[in-house]
Amino acid sequence: MAYKITDDCISCGACEPSCPNAAISEGKTIYDIAPEKCTECVGSHATPKCAEVCPVDCCVPDPDHRESRETLLARWKTLHPGETPKVT
């Protein structure tokens, strides 16, 4: 399942550089996560970094984008060709 950023976002920008997939970008009023790039940090970290660094806890699982760990890892491999996953 990809993560999303809720309307509670204060646009601090802490999440954007923490994303290993460049899935987070600044939107009109809050930051956005591109679900087609989000792997919940599978392949890079043990836990989703955006949720760890968010000071207002607005990075949450997106129930509209449920995916298996295997699907998330396959996406990571597509986004990082030739690299070895650090965490599987």
Beta strands, then each sheet from edge to edge (+ up, - down):
strand 1: 3-5
strand 2: 24-26
strand 3: 31-33
strand 4: 59-61
sheet 1: 1+ 4-
sheet 2: 2+ 3-
end
